[in-house]
Amino acid sequence: MTPRLLIDGDLIEGALSMDVIDPTTAQPFEKAPRASVTQAEVAIAAARRAQRAWAALGYEGRRPYLERFADAMESNADRISETLTRERGGPIADCRFEVGRATDAIRHFATQKLEDRVIRENERELIVEQHYPQGVVVAIMPWNRPMTLLSFKLGPALITGNTVIAKPAPTTPLATLILGEIAADIFPRGVFQTLVDANDLGSLLSSHPDVAHVSFTGSTPTGKKVLTSAADTLKRFTLELGGNDAAIVLDDVDVEWAADKIYAAAFINAGQVCYATKRVYAPRSLAEPLAAALTRRAKAAVLGDGMDPATTMGPLQNKMQLEKVLAYIASAREEGGEFLTGGEATGNGYFISPAIVTGLPEDARLVREEQFGPVLPIQVYDDLNDAIASANDVELGLGGTIWTSDVKRGIQVASRIETGTIWVNQHMSLPLDVPFGGAKESGIGLQNGIEGMKDFTQLRVLNAKLAA
């Protein structure tokens, strides 16, 4: 089926169209519809028009729609996953996992409800905390995890009574458009809509007076632009931004075990995950064997087409990101980094061989900034306090990991890390009933859990005098 936008309940062509590039080949493989300003205005008006009736259904009335949508996602899982592999890159198994995770999120939030909370009740007064929907929510997704990141916005926003306009990244619009296609037969008109742009509608959507909330996941610089754009109307917003997550290895760890875990955490989706490990701090006694163990794993990576079951790592998603990561590699070489393996552009698409780098100063760009690609610096420490200080001494604070054979000690170290999430002896555990969000310049607001649902609602305090 030709990809189409979902606007006000109808699947329609875009005012324009644009190529979607397969990052494995760097060649176009599909045309996507591109929305105009007029179409965006129509979508906003439709979302606003539909919102009150959608909110009036209540949680029990809205729940069946979300459950039917999750069922439809599950029925279309193969099609969505294969499309995601083509546009996003990466092994098909990983894309199937992403689609399954997104489906689970919609199904989970379909069962959730924000209850009124009595703050105080006595013979004289009743004070109750209530939550009501904000209105029209714009969900802006990045290209690295378009399905899961949309679901973490869509599920909570819809079940709490908001309507949602989804705007995927221009380089990965197709899987989101499939969701719009299957939603067209499920939701009332205007409740869920899809818009695709060429990065030219974001300002309109984030500044529009009829949009109540912007939920954005992406880079910190772009997040700051969204925040600025939303300021004039004082709209609510959720920002999940970049991360420069540190892995701190303690001196009691088994090197081979830690290498397996750290490699998986660093090179997930070719390093293109906000929570991916971006730098490693290892004690001097273990740094060399750990670097060697990580190097062996990097050399064993199989880069290729995600539809090939032998592939273990896909390409960078787009040419711009490829060029950014190559620039980080060049700067690391200039700053004295020793590449134990990898760091070369390879193949016909946007591939970079996974790299392990040692010998960089702490102020090197590859250490201080988020590379968002398959390049991992290993830093040496002599004093654990120094490693903790280095982990905290960046502008970002999204996540991080501690690796140790002594969990109690690991928890003590983790409790000193300045991030929104910190894991001990595991990575990417994000239960749907547990909130996550960023510290410092890694974001504002929370997603998932009851707290993530509350972010899409307005708090109202009902304060009644019952007697004189």
C-alpha positions in Angstrom: 0.0 0.0 0.0 1.3 3.5 -0.9 2.4 5.3 2.3 -0.2 8.0 3.2 -0.8 10.5 6.0 -3.6 10.1 8.4 -5.4 13.5 8.9 -8.8 13.8 10.4 -9.6 10.2 10.0 -8.7 10.0 6.3 -5.6 8.5 4.7 -4.4 11.1 2.2 -1.5 12.0 -0.1 1.0 14.6 1.0 1.1 18.0 -0.7 4.6 16.9 -1.7 6.7 13.7 -1.5 10.2 12.8 -0.6 12.6 9.9 -0.9 13.2 7.5 1.9 16.8 6.2 1.9 17.8 2.7 2.8 20.9 3.3 5.0 22.3 -0.1 4.0 22.7 0.9 0.4 22.5 4.7 0.7 19.8 4.6 -2.1 16.1 5.5 -2.2 13.7 2.6 -1.8 10.4 4.4 -1.2 8.5 7.7 -1.5 7.0 9.2 1.6 4.2 11.8 1.6 5.3 15.2 2.9 2.7 17.4 4.6 2.2 21.1 3.9 1.6 23.8 6.4 -2.1 23.7 5.4 -2.3 20.0 6.1 -0.6 20.5 9.5 -3.2 23.2 10.3 -6.0 20.8 9.3 -4.6 18.1 11.6 -4.3 20.5 14.6 -7.9 21.7 14.1 -9.1 18.1 13.8 -7.2 17.0 16.9 -8.7 19.9 18.9 -12.2 19.2 17.6 -12.0 15.5 18.6 -10.3 16.0 22.0 -13.3 16.8 24.2 -15.4 13.9 23.0 -12.4 11.6 23.4 -11.8 12.8 26.9 -15.5 12.4 27.7 -15.3 8.7 27.1 -13.4 8.2 30.3 -10.7 5.6 30.9 -13.1 2.7 30.5 -14.4 4.1 27.2 -10.9 4.8 25.8 -9.4 1.5 26.8 -11.0 -0.7 24.1 -9.6 1.6 21.4 -6.0 1.2 22.6 -6.5 -2.5 23.0 -7.7 -2.9 19.5 -4.8 -0.8 18.3 -2.3 -3.0 20.1 -3.9 -6.1 18.6 -3.7 -4.5 15.1 0.0 -3.7 15.7 0.6 -7.3 16.7 -1.2 -8.6 13.6 1.0 -6.3 11.4 4.2 -6.9 13.3 6.1 -8.5 10.4 5.2 -5.8 8.0 6.1 -3.0 10.4 9.4 -4.7 11.4 10.5 -5.3 7.8 9.7 -1.7 6.9 11.6 -0.5 10.0 14.6 -2.6 9.0 14.7 -1.0 5.6 14.4 2.6 6.8 16.2 2.5 10.1 18.8 -0.2 9.4 19.8 -2.8 11.9 19.1 -6.5 12.3 15.6 -7.7 11.7 15.6 -9.4 15.1 16.2 -6.0 16.8 13.4 -4.4 14.8 11.0 -7.1 15.7 11.9 -6.6 19.3 11.3 -2.8 19.0 7.9 -3.4 17.4 7.0 -5.9 20.1 8.1 -3.5 22.8 6.0 -0.7 21.3 2.9 -3.0 21.1 3.4 -4.0 24.8 3.6 -0.4 25.8 0.3 0.5 24.1 -1.3 -2.6 25.7 0.1 -1.7 29.1 -1.1 1.9 29.1 -4.5 0.8 28.0 -4.9 -0.8 31.4 -3.7 2.2 33.4 -5.7 5.0 35.1 -5.0 8.1 37.1 -7.2 8.0 40.2 -8.2 11.0 42.3 -6.2 11.3 45.4 -7.7 12.6 48.6 -5.2 14.9 50.3 -7.4 15.8 53.3 -10.9 15.0 54.3 -12.6 15.9 57.6 -15.8 17.4 58.9 -14.7 20.9 57.7 -13.0 20.3 54.3 -12.3 18.1 51.4 -9.1 18.5 49.3 -8.7 16.2 46.3 -5.9 16.0 43.7 -7.4 15.5 40.2 -5.9 15.1 36.8 -7.5 16.1 33.5 -6.1 15.9 29.9 -4.2 18.9 28.5 -5.6 18.7 24.9 -3.7 18.3 21.7 -0.3 16.5 22.1 2.4 16.6 19.4 4.8 13.7 19.6 8.1 14.3 17.8 10.2 11.2 17.3 13.9 10.7 16.4 15.1 8.2 13.8 16.9 5.7 16.0 13.9 4.1 17.8 10.8 5.4 16.1 8.4 2.7 17.3 9.2 2.4 21.0 9.6 6.1 21.5 6.3 6.9 19.9 4.6 4.3 22.0 5.9 5.8 25.2 4.2 9.0 24.2 1.1 7.7 22.5 -0.1 5.2 25.1 0.0 7.6 28.1 -1.3 10.6 26.1 -4.3 8.8 24.6 -5.4 6.9 27.7 -5.4 10.1 29.7 -7.8 11.7 27.2 -5.5 13.7 24.9 -5.4 13.6 21.1 -2.1 13.0 19.4 -0.3 14.1 16.3 2.7 12.0 15.5 5.6 13.5 13.6 8.3 11.0 12.8 11.8 11.9 11.8 12.0 12.7 8.0 14.4 9.8 7.4 12.3 7.1 9.2 8.6 8.0 8.4 7.3 4.7 7.0 6.7 2.5 10.1 4.8 5.4 11.7 2.7 5.8 8.6 1.8 2.1 8.9 0.5 2.8 12.4 -1.6 5.6 11.0 -3.0 3.3 8.4 -4.1 0.7 10.9 -5.3 3.4 13.3 -7.6 4.9 10.6 -10.1 2.0 11.1 -9.9 2.1 14.9 -9.8 5.5 16.5 -12.4 8.3 16.1 -11.5 11.0 13.6 -8.8 13.3 14.8 -7.8 11.3 17.9 -4.5 10.0 16.3 -2.9 11.5 13.2 0.4 11.3 11.4 2.4 14.1 9.7 5.6 13.8 7.8 7.8 16.8 7.1 11.3 17.6 6.0 12.2 19.2 9.3 10.1 22.3 8.4 6.9 21.8 10.4 8.4 21.4 13.9 8.4 25.1 14.7 4.7 25.4 13.6 3.6 22.5 15.7 5.6 23.4 18.8 4.5 27.0 18.8 0.9 26.6 17.7 -1.6 28.0 20.3 -3.9 25.0 19.8 -1.2 22.5 20.7 -1.2 21.9 24.5 1.9 19.7 24.9 5.0 18.8 22.8 6.7 15.6 23.7 10.1 15.5 22.0 12.8 12.9 21.9 16.0 13.8 20.1 19.3 15.7 20.4 19.9 18.3 23.1 20.5 21.2 20.6 17.1 20.5 18.9 15.4 20.1 22.2 16.5 23.6 23.2 14.9 24.9 20.0 11.7 23.1 20.8 11.7 24.6 24.3 12.2 28.1 22.9 9.4 27.6 20.3 7.0 26.4 23.0 7.8 29.3 25.4 5.5 32.0 23.8 2.3 30.0 24.5 3.6 28.5 27.8 2.6 25.0 26.6 3.6 21.9 28.5 6.5 19.8 27.1 8.4 16.7 27.7 12.0 16.6 26.5 14.1 13.3 26.4 17.4 14.4 25.0 21.0 13.3 24.5 23.1 11.1 26.8 26.8 10.6 27.3 26.4 7.6 29.5 29.4 6.3 31.4 30.1 2.7 32.3 32.2 2.4 35.5 34.0 -0.9 35.9 35.0 -1.8 39.4 38.2 -3.6 40.2 36.4 -6.8 41.4 34.7 -7.6 38.1 35.2 -10.6 35.8 36.7 -9.1 32.6 35.1 -11.4 30.1 31.7 -11.1 31.7 31.9 -7.3 31.8 33.1 -7.1 28.2 30.1 -9.0 27.0 27.8 -6.7 28.9 29.6 -3.4 28.0 29.9 -4.4 24.3 26.1 -5.0 24.1 25.4 -1.7 25.9 27.7 0.3 23.8 27.0 -1.0 20.3 23.3 -1.6 20.5 21.8 -0.3 17.2 25.4 0.6 16.1 25.6 2.9 19.2 22.6 4.9 18.1 20.7 4.8 21.3 20.4 7.6 23.8 21.0 5.2 26.7 23.9 3.4 25.0 27.2 3.3 26.8 29.3 6.2 25.3 32.5 5.9 27.4 34.1 3.4 29.8 36.1 4.0 33.0 38.2 1.0 33.9 40.7 0.6 36.8 44.3 0.5 35.6 44.7 -3.1 36.6 41.8 -4.2 34.3 41.9 -1.6 31.5 44.2 -3.4 29.1 42.5 -6.8 29.3 39.1 -5.2 29.1 40.1 -3.2 26.1 41.5 -6.4 24.5 38.3 -8.3 25.3 36.1 -5.5 23.8 38.3 -5.4 20.7 37.8 -9.1 20.1 34.1 -8.6 20.2 34.2 -5.6 17.9 36.3 -7.5 15.4 33.7 -10.3 15.3 30.9 -8.0 14.4 29.1 -8.8 11.1 28.0 -5.6 9.3 25.4 -5.9 6.6 21.8 -5.9 5.5 19.5 -6.3 8.5 17.3 -8.8 6.7 20.3 -11.2 6.6 20.1 -13.3 9.8 24.0 -13.3 10.0 24.1 -9.5 10.4 24.9 -8.4 13.9 25.3 -4.6 13.3 23.6 -2.3 10.8 24.6 1.0 9.4 24.4 4.5 10.8 20.8 5.6 9.9 21.6 8.6 7.7 24.4 10.4 5.9 24.5 13.3 8.3 25.0 11.1 11.3 27.7 9.1 9.4 29.6 12.4 8.8 29.2 13.4 12.4 30.6 10.2 13.7 33.5 10.3 11.2 34.3 13.7 12.5 34.5 12.4 16.1 36.8 9.6 14.8 39.1 12.2 13.1 39.2 14.3 16.2 40.0 11.3 18.4 42.9 10.4 16.1 44.2 14.0 16.3 43.9 14.1 20.1 46.1 11.0 20.5 43.6 8.2 20.6 44.8 4.7 19.7 42.3 2.7 17.7 42.6 -0.9 18.7 40.1 -1.8 15.9 37.5 -0.2 13.7 36.7 3.4 12.9 36.6 3.1 9.2 33.7 3.8 6.8 33.0 0.6 4.9 30.5 -0.8 2.4 28.1 0.9 0.1 25.8 2.3 2.8 26.4 4.3 6.0 28.5 1.7 7.8 31.4 2.3 10.2 33.3 -0.6 11.6 32.9 -0.7 15.4 35.9 1.0 17.1 37.6 0.7 20.5 39.7 3.7 21.4 42.3 4.1 24.2 44.7 6.8 25.3 42.4 9.8 25.0 42.7 12.8 27.4 39.6 13.4 29.5 38.8 16.6 27.6 38.8 14.9 24.2 35.6 15.4 22.1 34.9 11.7 22.0 34.9 11.6 25.8 33.1 14.9 26.5 30.4 14.7 23.9 27.8 12.3 22.7 29.1 10.5 19.6 25.9 8.4 18.9 27.8 5.8 16.9 29.9 2.7 17.1 33.0 4.3 18.6 33.8 3.5 22.3 36.6 5.2 24.3 38.1 3.4 27.3 39.4 5.7 30.0 41.7 4.5 32.8 41.3 5.5 36.5 43.5 4.9 39.5 41.0 6.3 42.1 37.4 5.3 42.0 36.4 8.8 43.3 38.1 10.3 40.2 36.1 7.9 37.9 32.9 9.0 39.6 33.9 12.7 39.2 34.7 12.2 35.5 31.4 10.4 34.9 29.5 13.3 36.4 31.6 16.1 34.8 29.6 16.5 31.6 26.6 18.6 30.7 24.4 15.5 30.0 22.9 13.1 32.6 20.7 10.5 31.1 21.9 7.1 32.2 24.9 5.0 33.1 26.0 1.6 34.3 28.1 0.1 37.1 29.7 -3.3 36.6 30.9 -5.3 39.7 30.8 -8.6 41.4 29.7 -6.9 44.6 26.2 -5.6 44.1 26.1 -3.7 47.4 29.3 -1.8 46.5 27.9 -1.2 43.0 24.8 0.3 44.5 26.9 2.7 46.7 28.7 3.9 43.6 25.6 4.2 41.5 24.0 6.4 44.2 26.7 9.0 43.5 26.1 9.2 39.7 24.2 12.3 38.5 21.8 10.9 36.0 18.1 10.2 35.6 18.7 6.4 35.5 21.6 4.4 36.7 21.9 0.6 36.3 24.0 -1.9 38.3 25.0 -5.1 36.4 22.4 -4.6 33.7 21.5 -2.2 30.9 18.3 -0.9 29.2 16.0 -2.3 31.8 13.1 0.2 31.4 9.9 -1.4 32.9 6.8 0.3 31.6 5.6 1.0 35.1 8.8 2.8 36.0 9.4 6.4 35.0 12.6 7.6 33.2 13.9 11.0 32.3 17.1 13.0 32.1 19.1 15.1 34.5 20.9 18.3 33.5 20.8 18.8 29.8 19.4 15.4 29.1 15.9 16.5 29.4 12.9 17.7 31.3 9.9 15.7 32.4 9.3 11.9 32.7 8.1 9.1 30.5 6.5 5.8 31.4 5.0 4.9 34.8 2.2 6.8 36.5 4.6 9.8 36.5 4.8 9.7 32.7 1.0 9.7 32.5 0.8 12.6 34.8 3.1 14.6 32.5 0.2 14.6 29.9 -2.3 15.9 32.3 -3.1 19.1 34.2 -3.1 18.8 38.0 -6.3 20.3 39.5 -6.7 20.7 43.3 -10.4 20.6 44.4 -10.7 22.4 47.7 -14.2 22.3 49.2 -15.3 23.8 52.5 -17.8 21.3 54.0 -18.9 23.2 57.1 -18.4 26.5 58.8 
